Amino acid sequence: MSKVAGQPPTNTLSRVVDLLVEHRIKLDALERVLKETNPLAHELYLGTIKNLRAQRAAEVNRVLTQTLESQPAES
């Protein structure tokens, strides 16, 4: 990220964190509504989230392994 008009990058980071928190609150509220209105769809949603988390973890591990293997060994 670049600095915008002399603003420190912490302002940008703070705005990003605020947006992430706001969206998390909205997702939690929507999940609660889904659970109350359609339990079957809620279970499908939870299964999908579990699969996506597993995929994300596998991808992070793959990238970290690749990064560590590509770095030259220190003497």
Phi, psi and omega per residue, in radians:
M1 nan 2.552 3.095
S2 -1.833 2.776 3.092
K3 -1.273 2.444 -3.138
V4 -1.892 2.022 3.071
A5 0.834 0.784 3.067
G6 1.382 0.056 3.116
Q7 -1.353 2.414 3.089
P8 -1.190 2.649 -3.106
P9 -1.081 -0.332 3.138
T10 -1.141 -0.526 3.073
N11 -1.115 -0.745 3.122
T12 -1.141 -0.787 3.115
L13 -1.074 -0.718 3.119
S14 -1.086 -0.719 3.111
R15 -1.146 -0.682 3.117
V16 -1.128 -0.776 3.121
V17 -1.091 -0.744 3.101
D18 -1.016 -0.763 3.127
L19 -1.143 -0.719 3.115
L20 -1.086 -0.753 3.124
V21 -1.129 -0.767 3.130
E22 -1.045 -0.774 -3.140
H23 -1.201 -0.608 3.093
R24 -1.117 -0.722 3.102
I25 -1.072 -0.765 3.127
K26 -1.119 -0.746 3.123
L27 -1.116 -0.706 3.104
D28 -1.086 -0.731 3.124
A29 -1.128 -0.764 3.126
L30 -1.135 -0.640 3.104
E31 -1.125 -0.710 3.123
R32 -1.095 -0.738 3.112
V33 -1.115 -0.759 3.129
L34 -1.074 -0.734 3.139
K35 -1.074 -0.699 -3.115
E36 -1.320 -0.620 -3.041
T37 -1.585 -0.543 -3.084
N38 -2.614 1.483 -3.086
P39 -1.023 -0.584 3.135
L40 -1.143 -0.787 3.095
A41 -1.131 -0.595 3.115
H42 -1.115 -0.738 3.098
E43 -1.103 -0.705 3.087
L44 -1.091 -0.747 3.106
Y45 -1.037 -0.818 -3.141
L46 -1.088 -0.687 3.094
G47 -1.115 -0.710 3.115
T48 -1.118 -0.774 3.123
I49 -1.072 -0.746 3.133
K50 -1.059 -0.763 3.125
N51 -1.130 -0.719 3.140
L52 -1.148 -0.666 3.100
R53 -1.132 -0.708 3.117
A54 -1.129 -0.733 3.106
Q55 -1.097 -0.733 3.139
R56 -1.099 -0.786 3.141
A57 -1.070 -0.744 3.122
A58 -1.113 -0.704 3.138
E59 -1.173 -0.736 3.107
V60 -1.087 -0.782 3.115
N61 -1.073 -0.711 3.136
R62 -1.110 -0.787 -3.122
V63 -1.161 -0.736 3.118
L64 -1.108 -0.740 3.114
T65 -1.090 -0.773 3.132
Q66 -1.085 -0.756 -3.114
T67 -1.124 -0.777 -3.140
L68 -1.153 -0.674 -3.140
E69 -1.225 -0.499 -3.104
S70 -1.451 -0.254 3.126
Q71 -1.390 2.416 3.124
P72 -1.197 2.527 3.134
A73 -1.214 2.436 3.125
E74 -1.458 2.498 -3.113
S75 -1.589 nan nan
